Amino acid sequence: MAMAVALVLMVVASLLFHFLSPWWATPLASNWRQMDDTLTITLVVTAVFFVAINLFIVYTLLRFRHREGRRAAYQPDNKKLEHWLIVATSIAIMGLLAPGLFVYAAYVTVPANALDVEVIGQQWQWRFRYPGAGGKLGRSSIDLVSAANPFGIDPRDPAGQDNILVNNNELHLQINQPVRMLLRSQDVLHDFYVPPFRARMNMVPGMVTSFWFTPNKLGRYEVLCAQLCGVGHSGMRGYVVVEDAAGFQKWLKAQPTFAQTMAPPAPVAAAAAAPAAGAATGEALVAQGKALAESKACVACHTVDGSPRVGPTWKGLFGKTETMENGSTATVDETYLKDFIRNPQARVVKGFAPMMPKIEMSDAELEALVAYIKSYGTPAATQQAQQQSAPSR
């Protein structure tokens, strides 16, 4: 009797939790209302079976409970019941699967006016590419990826010269403009996921996957990687900014094209990157390094406040003497940092696992990132700052 009462209470509580719960699907689901409808169908079908099965168990507990002088009859099989169960479960499974097939077909059937946007996933960062005035994305290949060409675009393809490149984790889209996301990975399995849009798709190395959606509400929404892709997986985040047509076009025009990124630097820019640059240039270099650290997900493994993480903290790192796993030591100077970033598996710092991925980076980007790391001071400066901030006794 106690078990029967417990099962009834569980069914009632589950139904009340569902109908009274404040956690419902958000209204930011882009054009994917049918996804919510499919979810509702799934909930209804599973709820019917959940209630029916548990109430049937309650009935059997009461109907066939032990009584003095009576015993339940043992029936090893019941062909009629088995046939009914096969029919009922088959109908239920079709009810669950059929709507999903229609939704997925619509999910990958792209409207003719959709804008193509390429998404590139790499441990642990996002990059985006838009077609230029020509309206086409140029050919690309993993074999062409380098520090100067992180997107792997074929420089011999005229269609790729005007492609617009976004080498950071922020994707801008125009409201009410259908967009097809072309997804590819440069290393391991990733998954591009925008929870408010119900939009996600696996990114499989060696192939291009795709889906489409229409953003229909202005705002800034978080992008997640929904496949475990390594130790920095939790830091592989980005943003989708949905804005009006004027704002989107203004932002798009401010982004560099592939031809511009491959052009040799102007003499003024080269002089600004030289070590003899002034204080203003140094601040700009540090700011560029900070942006790189965020866009390339360095901050997923390294902190700047001295707190521990899977990689050494950058606070007071420059000038420090590091001990390697093999017992050797090395002073953290510019050469050390550049060599370590270029080839992180060449040596292992004691106390840390050799899990840092090799990230393609140009000389200018490397210079900026090193300047940013240097901005967090030497061990002596860090110790002095801690002594000054300590309360006097």
Sequence and secondary structure as in RCSB ss.txt:
>XXXX:A:sequence
MAMAVALVLMVVASLLFHFLSPWWATPLASNWRQMDDTLTITLVVTAVFFVAINLFIVYTLLRFRHREGRRAAYQ
PDNKKLEHWLIVATSIAIMGLLAPGLFVYAAYVTVPANALDVEVIGQQWQWRFRYPGAGGKLGRSSIDLVSAANP
FGIDPRDPAGQDNILVNNNELHLQINQPVRMLLRSQDVLHDFYVPPFRARMNMVPGMVTSFWFTPNKLGRYEVLC
AQLCGVGHSGMRGYVVVEDAAGFQKWLKAQPTFAQTMAPPAPVAAAAAAPAAGAATGEALVAQGKALAESKACVA
CHTVDGSPRVGPTWKGLFGKTETMENGSTATVDETYLKDFIRNPQARVVKGFAPMMPKIEMSDAELEALVAYIKS
YGTPAATQQAQQQSAPSR
>XXXX:A:secstr
 HHHHHHHHHHHHHHHHHHH S    S  TT HHHHHHHHHHHHHHHHHHHHHHHHHHHHHHHT  BTTB     
S  HHHHHHHHHHHHHHHHHHHHHHHHHHHHHHS  TT EEEEEEEETTEEEEEE  TT     B GGG  SS T
T B TT GGGTT EEE SSEEEEETT  EEEEEEESSS EEEEEGGGTEEEEE TTS EEEEE   S EEEEEEE
 S  STTGGG EEEEEEE HHHHHHHHHTS BHHHHHS   HHHHHHHSTT  HHHHHHHHHHHHHHHHHTTGGG
T  SSS   SS  STT TT EEEBTTS EEE  HHHHHHHHH TTSS BTTS S        HHHHHHHHHHHHT
T  HHHHHHHHHHHS   
